[in-house]
Amino acid sequence: MVKKSPDLFLSITAFVLYIVGGFGIFGGIALIAIMGEQDLFGWGSAKTIGYLLICTGVCFSIIGVLFLRLVRNRTNTLLSQSSASKENP
């Protein structure tokens, strides 16, 4: 029976967080540069929302990178364990 590991799910989640963080960062920069002090749908000025997007985008990108490191370390450990078990029958 094949044992399922959550590594694929974690790696997809990490990649999505990293991409969403990048969109947030560049979206925030665009709001600050293009919209400036205009009101944005009654939520506040575009500059304020832009700064919020930049900060949350940076946080998402950092979390994505940390998840990627976690998945890489887990898969390296699993690969080394499986190769060690194959060498010693």
C-alpha positions as CSV (number, residue, x, y, z in Angstrom):
1,M,0.0,0.0,0.0
2,V,1.3,3.4,-0.9
3,K,1.7,5.8,2.0
4,K,0.5,9.3,1.1
5,S,2.6,12.2,2.4
6,P,1.4,15.8,2.7
7,D,4.6,17.1,1.0
8,L,2.8,17.9,-2.3
9,F,0.0,19.8,-0.6
10,L,2.6,21.7,1.5
11,S,4.7,22.6,-1.6
12,I,1.6,23.8,-3.5
13,T,0.5,25.8,-0.6
14,A,3.9,27.4,-0.2
15,F,4.1,28.3,-3.9
16,V,0.6,29.8,-3.8
17,L,1.5,31.9,-0.7
18,Y,4.7,33.1,-2.4
19,I,2.9,34.1,-5.6
20,V,0.0,35.8,-3.7
21,G,2.6,37.7,-1.7
22,G,4.3,38.9,-4.8
23,F,1.0,40.1,-6.3
24,G,0.3,41.9,-3.1
25,I,3.7,43.6,-3.1
26,F,3.4,44.8,-6.7
27,G,-0.3,45.7,-6.3
28,G,0.6,47.8,-3.3
29,I,3.4,49.6,-5.2
30,A,1.0,50.2,-8.1
31,L,-1.6,51.7,-5.8
32,I,0.9,54.0,-4.2
33,A,2.4,55.1,-7.5
34,I,-0.7,55.4,-9.6
35,M,-3.6,56.2,-7.4
36,G,-1.9,58.2,-4.7
37,E,-4.3,60.0,-2.3
38,Q,-7.6,59.0,-4.2
39,D,-10.4,57.4,-2.2
40,L,-10.6,53.7,-2.9
41,F,-14.3,52.4,-2.8
42,G,-14.8,54.2,0.5
43,W,-12.2,52.0,2.2
44,G,-9.6,54.8,2.6
45,S,-6.9,56.4,0.5
46,A,-5.2,54.2,-2.1
47,K,-1.8,55.0,-0.4
48,T,-2.9,53.5,2.9
49,I,-4.4,50.4,1.2
50,G,-1.1,50.1,-0.9
51,Y,1.0,50.1,2.3
52,L,-1.3,47.5,3.8
53,L,-0.9,45.3,0.6
54,I,2.9,45.7,0.7
55,C,3.1,44.6,4.3
56,T,0.8,41.6,4.0
57,G,2.5,40.7,0.7
58,V,5.9,40.6,2.4
59,C,4.5,38.5,5.2
60,F,2.9,36.0,2.7
61,S,6.2,35.8,0.8
62,I,8.2,35.1,3.9
63,I,5.7,32.4,5.0
64,G,5.9,30.9,1.5
65,V,9.7,30.7,1.6
66,L,9.6,29.2,5.1
67,F,7.1,26.6,3.9
68,L,9.3,25.8,0.9
69,R,12.3,25.3,3.2
70,L,10.2,23.0,5.5
71,V,9.1,20.9,2.5
72,R,12.7,20.7,1.2
73,N,14.1,19.5,4.5
74,R,11.3,17.0,4.9
75,T,11.8,15.5,1.5
76,N,15.6,15.4,1.9
77,T,15.1,13.5,5.2
78,L,12.6,11.1,3.6
79,L,14.9,10.5,0.6
80,S,17.9,9.8,2.8
81,Q,16.0,7.4,5.0
82,S,14.6,5.5,2.0
83,S,18.0,5.2,0.3
84,A,19.6,4.0,3.6
85,S,16.9,1.3,4.0
86,K,17.5,0.2,0.4
87,E,21.2,-0.1,0.9
88,N,20.8,-2.3,4.1
89,P,18.4,-5.1,3.2
